[in-house]
């Protein structure tokens, strides 16, 4: 991993807190204020800090242990006795593979997606293109009345299952037409949002039951297993990462307030998070609005300046920042969309994808990246401009070294309208292309 130069460290210290062009500019002095001094980080003689197990790349275990020692409850010299906050992404960060995908495949195999009102699929997402709505209507017409579950797990419903799976998994119809259009790339991913929207008509309790069934199947299946979905096959297994389970347990024992922030549906992540000791009230996933009877609608709860039902901000990139500020730090209104003072930010964050960029950058002490070759994330992690990034290969089936450098200086950043551009540091300087070194 590339270490920052002295000049770059000084440059980071001089930066002011601001949001500019979708780029976080965070002042190093504010972040450092939340970190105990090296001399102060002495464990109490009457307290034993949790010790992390092996299995980490390079000096990552030591860096994580230092975090626990300095911020945990065994250090009596912490400047604040408030619990330090740690936030983890879920899919491919705490587990291998995607629990949202696992649930979607289960819903299709078991016929739990309902025919939309009037058979009009545009009612399921404001971003669904006419081509996608038409393709879905054609594939699923006549299989169930509006509001009733579609028989997507039967031979008669296989074509409907294929179309739903294509739109969800590839953001395109089976014929190759774009399935979504018109969304903000920094706050929304319509394919991710579509899964909870397709759960309309069910209650949170019922969805938790579906997720529990999918969880049991995917944990029981052997590594590498496939499952039949419609006429195609899909990934059929999920595993918890032992190292992340150990880290979460260690942080909790050390007095950290540990949360999950995920772009999978809220009740789905609640079910899976129990497996690492995270309670439902510490899970932040995509949340549906509900009817008076508690059934999910096809609309989503909002955050910050985005009202419920506007469906334009989920737990995705800047949306993750907003939801973390709202739920963990109790910031209300449009202020939740902004970077908060260091004392109101997580000290640690872990993620694997560009969807995690904003909440990772908000972490004041340490940021763990699981390398899945995501451009903007790896550009920032390898650049490591403030010395607080650590990179680890995937714990199961790690990716091979990326053959070419990450295009940081040209197209590594995707703006709100989908325009690609350079990845910039907090001081707006451009990050040069980075070589993949941790794999």
C-alpha positions as CSV (number, residue, x, y, z in Angstrom):
1,X,0.0,0.0,0.0
2,X,1.3,3.4,-0.9
3,X,2.3,5.5,2.0
4,X,1.7,9.3,2.0
5,X,4.6,11.7,1.7
6,X,5.3,14.2,4.4
7,X,4.2,17.0,2.0
8,X,0.9,15.3,1.4
9,X,0.3,14.9,5.1
10,X,0.9,18.6,5.7
11,X,-1.4,19.3,2.7
12,X,-4.1,17.2,4.3
13,X,-3.7,19.0,7.6
14,X,-4.3,22.4,5.9
15,X,-7.5,21.3,4.2
16,X,-10.8,22.8,5.4
17,X,-14.1,20.9,6.0
18,X,-16.3,21.4,2.9
19,X,-18.3,19.6,0.3
20,X,-17.4,20.5,-3.2
21,X,-18.5,18.9,-6.5
22,X,-19.3,15.7,-4.7
23,X,-15.9,15.5,-3.1
24,X,-15.2,15.5,0.7
25,X,-12.7,18.0,1.9
26,X,-12.0,17.1,5.5
27,X,-9.7,18.9,7.9
28,X,-7.1,16.7,9.4
29,X,-6.9,18.7,12.7
30,X,-10.6,18.0,13.4
31,X,-10.2,14.3,12.8
32,X,-7.0,14.2,14.9
33,X,-8.9,15.8,17.8
34,X,-10.8,12.6,18.3
35,X,-7.7,10.5,18.5
36,X,-5.8,10.0,21.8
37,X,-2.2,10.8,21.7
38,X,0.4,8.0,21.4
39,X,1.6,8.7,25.0
40,X,-1.9,8.6,26.3
41,X,-2.7,5.2,24.7
42,X,-1.7,3.1,27.7
43,X,-3.9,0.2,28.7
44,X,-5.2,0.1,32.3
45,X,-3.5,-2.4,34.5
46,X,-6.9,-3.6,35.6
47,X,-8.3,-4.2,32.1
48,X,-7.4,-6.6,29.3
49,X,-8.2,-5.4,25.8
50,X,-9.6,-8.0,23.3
51,X,-6.9,-9.5,21.1
52,X,-7.7,-10.0,17.5
53,X,-7.2,-13.4,15.8
54,X,-4.8,-13.9,12.9
55,X,-5.7,-14.1,9.3
56,X,-5.1,-10.5,8.1
57,X,-2.9,-9.1,5.4
58,X,0.4,-7.4,6.2
59,X,0.2,-5.2,9.3
60,X,-3.6,-4.9,9.2
61,X,-4.1,-6.9,12.3
62,X,-1.7,-4.7,14.2
63,X,-3.4,-1.5,12.9
64,X,-6.8,-2.8,14.0
65,X,-5.5,-3.9,17.3
66,X,-4.0,-0.4,17.8
67,X,-7.5,1.0,17.1
68,X,-9.0,-1.2,19.8
69,X,-6.2,-0.3,22.3
70,X,-6.4,3.4,21.7
71,X,-10.2,3.9,21.6
72,X,-11.4,0.9,23.6
73,X,-12.6,1.0,27.2
74,X,-9.2,-0.2,28.5
75,X,-7.7,3.1,27.7
76,X,-8.6,5.5,30.6
77,X,-7.0,8.4,28.8
78,X,-9.6,8.6,26.1
79,X,-10.7,12.3,25.7
80,X,-14.3,11.3,25.7
81,X,-16.0,8.4,27.5
82,X,-18.7,8.2,24.9
83,X,-18.7,5.0,23.0
84,X,-16.6,5.3,19.8
85,X,-18.6,4.4,16.7
86,X,-17.6,1.7,14.2
87,X,-19.6,1.2,11.0
88,X,-19.4,-1.8,8.6
89,X,-20.9,-2.2,5.2
90,X,-22.4,-5.7,4.9
91,X,-22.3,-7.4,1.5
92,X,-18.8,-8.6,0.6
93,X,-17.5,-6.7,3.6
94,X,-18.7,-8.9,6.5
95,X,-19.9,-11.8,4.3
96,X,-18.8,-13.3,1.0
97,X,-21.4,-12.7,-1.7
98,X,-24.6,-10.6,-1.5
99,X,-27.5,-11.3,0.9
100,X,-29.8,-9.1,-1.2
101,X,-29.1,-11.2,-4.2
102,X,-29.6,-14.4,-2.1
103,X,-33.0,-13.1,-1.1
104,X,-34.0,-12.0,-4.6
105,X,-33.2,-15.5,-5.9
106,X,-35.2,-17.1,-3.1
107,X,-38.2,-14.8,-3.8
108,X,-38.1,-15.8,-7.5
109,X,-37.7,-19.5,-6.8
110,X,-40.6,-19.4,-4.3
111,X,-43.0,-17.1,-6.1
112,X,-43.1,-14.2,-3.6
113,X,-43.0,-11.2,-6.0
114,X,-46.4,-9.7,-6.6
115,X,-48.0,-8.6,-9.8
116,X,-48.0,-4.8,-9.6
117,X,-51.1,-2.6,-9.7
118,X,-52.9,-2.8,-13.1
119,X,-49.9,-5.0,-14.3
120,X,-48.0,-1.7,-14.6
121,X,-44.4,-2.3,-13.7
122,X,-43.6,1.4,-13.8
123,X,-45.3,1.6,-10.4
124,X,-42.5,-0.4,-8.9
125,X,-39.8,2.2,-9.6
126,X,-39.8,5.8,-10.8
127,X,-36.6,5.1,-12.7
128,X,-37.8,2.0,-14.7
129,X,-37.6,2.7,-18.4
130,X,-40.7,2.2,-20.7
131,X,-38.7,-0.6,-22.4
132,X,-38.2,-2.4,-19.1
133,X,-41.8,-1.9,-18.0
134,X,-43.0,-3.2,-21.4
135,X,-40.7,-6.2,-21.2
136,X,-41.8,-7.1,-17.7
137,X,-45.5,-6.7,-18.6
138,X,-45.1,-9.0,-21.6
139,X,-43.2,-11.7,-19.7
140,X,-45.5,-11.7,-16.6
141,X,-48.9,-10.8,-18.1
142,X,-51.7,-13.3,-17.2
143,X,-49.7,-15.2,-14.6
144,X,-51.4,-13.6,-11.6
145,X,-53.9,-10.9,-10.9
146,X,-52.6,-7.5,-9.6
147,X,-51.5,-7.8,-6.0
148,X,-51.1,-11.6,-6.1
149,X,-47.8,-13.5,-6.1
150,X,-46.4,-14.4,-9.5
151,X,-45.5,-18.1,-10.0
152,X,-41.9,-17.4,-10.9
153,X,-40.7,-20.7,-9.4
154,X,-42.8,-22.8,-11.9
155,X,-42.1,-23.6,-15.6
156,X,-45.0,-21.4,-16.6
157,X,-43.4,-18.4,-14.8
158,X,-39.8,-19.0,-15.9
159,X,-39.9,-16.3,-18.5
160,X,-41.2,-13.8,-15.9
161,X,-38.5,-14.8,-13.5
162,X,-35.8,-14.4,-16.2
163,X,-37.0,-10.9,-17.0
164,X,-37.2,-9.8,-13.3
165,X,-33.7,-11.3,-12.7
166,X,-32.2,-9.6,-15.7
167,X,-33.6,-6.2,-14.7
168,X,-32.4,-6.6,-11.2
169,X,-29.0,-8.1,-11.8
170,X,-27.9,-6.4,-15.0
171,X,-30.0,-3.2,-15.1
172,X,-31.1,-4.3,-18.6
173,X,-33.9,-6.3,-20.1
174,X,-33.3,-9.8,-21.5
175,X,-33.2,-8.1,-24.9
176,X,-30.5,-5.7,-23.7
177,X,-32.5,-2.5,-23.3
178,X,-31.5,-0.2,-20.4
179,X,-33.8,-0.9,-17.5
180,X,-33.3,2.3,-15.5
181,X,-32.8,6.0,-16.2
182,X,-32.6,9.4,-14.6
183,X,-31.1,8.8,-11.1
184,X,-28.5,10.5,-9.1
185,X,-25.4,8.3,-9.1
186,X,-24.2,9.5,-5.7
187,X,-27.4,8.9,-3.7
188,X,-29.3,6.1,-5.5
189,X,-28.8,2.8,-7.3
190,X,-32.2,1.9,-8.8
191,X,-31.5,-1.8,-9.2
192,X,-30.6,-2.1,-5.5
193,X,-33.7,-0.1,-4.5
194,X,-35.9,-2.2,-6.7
195,X,-35.5,-5.3,-4.5
196,X,-37.3,-3.8,-1.5
197,X,-39.7,-2.1,-3.8
198,X,-40.6,-5.6,-5.2
199,X,-41.4,-6.7,-1.7
200,X,-44.5,-4.5,-1.7
201,X,-47.5,-6.2,-0.1
202,X,-45.5,-8.1,2.5
203,X,-44.8,-7.0,6.1
204,X,-41.3,-6.7,7.6
205,X,-41.9,-9.8,9.6
206,X,-42.8,-11.8,6.5
207,X,-39.7,-10.5,4.7
208,X,-37.5,-11.5,7.7
209,X,-39.0,-15.0,7.3
210,X,-38.1,-15.1,3.6
211,X,-34.6,-13.8,4.4
212,X,-34.1,-16.4,7.1
213,X,-35.1,-19.2,4.7
214,X,-32.6,-17.9,2.1
215,X,-29.9,-17.6,4.7
216,X,-30.3,-21.2,5.8
217,X,-30.1,-22.4,2.2
218,X,-27.1,-20.3,1.3
219,X,-25.1,-21.1,4.5
220,X,-25.8,-24.8,4.0
221,X,-24.8,-24.9,0.3
222,X,-21.2,-25.7,-0.5
223,X,-18.8,-22.9,-1.5
224,X,-19.2,-22.4,-5.3
225,X,-22.7,-23.7,-5.4
226,X,-25.2,-22.6,-8.1
227,X,-29.0,-22.5,-8.0
228,X,-31.6,-22.5,-10.7
229,X,-33.5,-19.2,-11.1
230,X,-35.9,-19.2,-14.0
231,X,-34.0,-20.8,-16.9
232,X,-30.6,-19.5,-15.7
233,X,-28.3,-20.3,-12.8
234,X,-27.1,-17.9,-10.1
235,X,-24.8,-17.9,-7.1
236,X,-26.2,-20.1,-4.4
237,X,-24.0,-19.7,-1.4
238,X,-22.9,-17.1,1.2
239,X,-20.4,-17.2,4.0
240,X,-19.5,-15.0,7.0
241,X,-15.9,-13.9,7.0
242,X,-14.4,-15.2,10.2
243,X,-12.0,-12.3,10.5
244,X,-14.8,-9.8,10.4
245,X,-16.8,-11.7,12.9
246,X,-13.8,-11.7,15.2
247,X,-13.2,-7.9,14.6
248,X,-16.8,-7.0,15.3
249,X,-16.8,-9.1,18.5
250,X,-13.5,-7.5,19.6
251,X,-14.8,-4.0,19.0
252,X,-18.0,-4.7,20.9
253,X,-16.0,-6.1,23.8
254,X,-13.8,-3.0,23.8
255,X,-16.8,-0.8,24.2
256,X,-17.3,0.3,20.6
257,X,-20.8,1.1,19.3
258,X,-20.9,-1.1,16.2
259,X,-23.3,-0.6,13.3
260,X,-24.1,-2.0,9.9
261,X,-24.9,0.3,6.9
262,X,-26.1,-1.7,3.9
263,X,-27.7,-1.1,0.5
264,X,-29.7,-4.4,0.9
265,X,-33.2,-4.3,2.4
266,X,-33.5,-3.5,6.1
267,X,-35.3,-6.7,7.3
268,X,-32.9,-8.8,5.2
269,X,-29.8,-7.4,6.8
270,X,-31.4,-7.6,10.2
271,X,-31.7,-11.4,9.9
272,X,-28.1,-11.8,8.7
273,X,-26.6,-9.4,11.2
274,X,-27.7,-11.5,14.1
275,X,-25.0,-13.9,13.1
276,X,-22.3,-11.5,14.1
277,X,-24.1,-10.2,17.2
278,X,-25.5,-7.0,15.7
279,X,-29.1,-6.3,16.8
280,X,-31.8,-4.9,14.5
281,X,-31.6,-1.5,16.0
282,X,-28.0,-1.2,14.8
283,X,-28.8,-2.0,11.2
284,X,-29.3,0.7,8.6
285,X,-30.6,-0.8,5.3
286,X,-32.9,0.4,2.6
287,X,-36.3,1.0,4.2
288,X,-39.7,0.9,2.7
289,X,-42.6,3.1,3.6
290,X,-45.6,1.1,4.9
291,X,-49.4,1.1,4.9
292,X,-51.4,1.6,8.0
293,X,-51.4,-2.2,8.3
294,X,-47.7,-2.5,8.2
295,X,-47.4,-3.8,4.6
296,X,-44.5,-2.5,2.5
297,X,-45.3,-0.1,-0.3
298,X,-43.2,0.3,-3.4
299,X,-41.8,3.6,-2.0
300,X,-38.9,4.2,0.2
301,X,-38.1,6.2,3.3
302,X,-36.0,9.3,2.7
303,X,-33.2,11.0,4.5
304,X,-32.0,14.6,4.9
305,X,-33.8,16.9,2.4
306,X,-35.3,13.9,0.7
307,X,-38.9,13.1,1.8
308,X,-40.4,9.7,2.3
309,X,-41.7,8.4,-1.0
310,X,-39.4,10.6,-3.2
311,X,-37.3,7.4,-3.7
312,X,-34.1,9.4,-4.5
313,X,-31.8,8.6,-1.6
314,X,-30.9,5.2,-0.3
315,X,-27.9,3.9,1.7
316,X,-25.6,4.4,-1.3
317,X,-22.5,6.6,-1.4
318,X,-23.6,10.0,-0.1
319,X,-26.9,8.4,1.0
320,X,-24.9,6.2,3.4
321,X,-23.5,9.3,5.0
322,X,-26.9,10.8,5.4
323,X,-28.5,7.7,6.9
324,X,-25.5,7.2,9.3
325,X,-25.7,10.8,10.5
326,X,-29.5,10.5,10.9
327,X,-29.7,7.2,12.7
328,X,-26.4,7.1,14.7
329,X,-25.7,10.7,15.4
330,X,-29.3,12.0,15.4
331,X,-28.7,14.8,12.8
332,X,-32.0,15.9,11.4
333,X,-33.0,17.6,8.2
334,X,-30.6,18.6,5.3
335,X,-27.7,18.8,7.8
336,X,-27.6,15.0,7.7
337,X,-26.2,15.1,4.2
338,X,-23.2,17.1,5.3
339,X,-19.9,16.0,6.8
340,X,-20.2,16.4,10.6
341,X,-17.5,17.6,13.1
342,X,-15.1,14.9,14.1
343,X,-16.8,14.3,17.4
344,X,-20.0,13.3,15.6
345,X,-18.4,10.8,13.2
346,X,-17.4,7.2,13.3
347,X,-13.8,6.5,14.3
348,X,-13.7,3.3,12.2
349,X,-15.4,2.2,9.0
350,X,-15.1,-0.9,6.7
351,X,-16.3,-1.3,3.1
352,X,-15.6,-3.0,-0.2
353,X,-17.2,-0.9,-2.9
354,X,-17.6,2.6,-4.3
355,X,-21.0,2.7,-2.6
356,X,-19.1,3.0,0.7
357,X,-16.8,5.9,-0.2
358,X,-18.5,8.7,1.7
359,X,-18.9,7.0,5.0
360,X,-15.4,5.5,4.8
361,X,-13.9,8.9,4.2
362,X,-15.9,10.3,7.2
363,X,-14.1,7.9,9.6
364,X,-11.7,9.8,11.7
365,X,-9.2,7.1,12.8
366,X,-9.0,4.1,10.5
367,X,-10.7,2.8,7.3
368,X,-10.6,-0.8,6.2
369,X,-11.1,-1.7,2.5
370,X,-11.7,-5.2,1.3
371,X,-10.3,-5.2,-2.2
372,X,-12.8,-6.0,-4.9
373,X,-11.1,-3.8,-7.6
374,X,-13.6,-0.9,-7.4
375,X,-12.1,2.1,-9.1
376,X,-12.8,5.1,-6.9
377,X,-12.5,3.2,-3.7
378,X,-9.1,1.7,-4.5
379,X,-7.8,5.0,-5.9
380,X,-8.5,6.6,-2.5
381,X,-7.3,3.7,-0.4
382,X,-4.0,3.2,-2.3
383,X,-3.4,7.0,-2.4
384,X,-3.8,7.0,1.4
385,X,-3.4,10.7,1.6
386,X,-3.9,10.9,5.4
387,X,-2.4,7.5,6.3
388,X,-5.6,6.1,7.7
389,X,-6.5,3.6,5.0
390,X,-5.7,-0.1,5.1
391,X,-6.4,-2.6,2.4
392,X,-7.1,-6.3,2.7
393,X,-7.7,-9.0,0.0
394,X,-11.1,-10.7,0.1
395,X,-10.9,-13.3,2.8
396,X,-12.5,-16.0,0.6
397,X,-11.7,-16.3,-3.1
398,X,-9.6,-13.1,-3.3
399,X,-9.4,-11.4,-6.6
400,X,-6.2,-11.6,-8.6
401,X,-4.1,-8.5,-9.1
402,X,-5.7,-6.0,-11.4
403,X,-3.7,-6.2,-14.6
404,X,-3.8,-2.4,-15.3
405,X,-3.6,0.6,-13.0
406,X,-6.8,2.1,-11.6
407,X,-7.8,5.0,-13.8
408,X,-7.7,7.5,-11.0
409,X,-6.5,10.5,-13.0
410,X,-9.1,10.2,-15.7
411,X,-12.3,8.2,-15.2
412,X,-12.2,6.8,-11.6
413,X,-14.9,9.1,-10.3
414,X,-18.5,9.0,-11.4
415,X,-20.5,12.2,-10.9
416,X,-24.2,12.6,-10.1
417,X,-25.2,12.5,-13.8
418,X,-23.0,9.5,-14.6
419,X,-20.2,11.6,-16.1
420,X,-16.8,10.0,-15.4
421,X,-13.8,12.1,-14.3
422,X,-10.7,12.1,-12.1
423,X,-10.7,11.2,-8.5
424,X,-9.6,14.2,-6.4
425,X,-8.2,14.5,-2.9
426,X,-9.6,16.7,-0.2
427,X,-7.5,19.6,-1.5
428,X,-8.9,19.0,-5.1
429,X,-5.6,17.7,-6.4
430,X,-6.0,14.8,-8.8
431,X,-5.0,11.3,-7.5
432,X,-2.6,9.7,-10.0
433,X,-3.3,6.2,-11.4
434,X,-2.7,3.6,-8.7
435,X,-1.2,0.1,-9.1
436,X,-3.1,-2.8,-7.5
437,X,-0.7,-4.1,-4.8
438,X,-2.9,-5.9,-2.2
439,X,-4.5,-9.0,-3.6
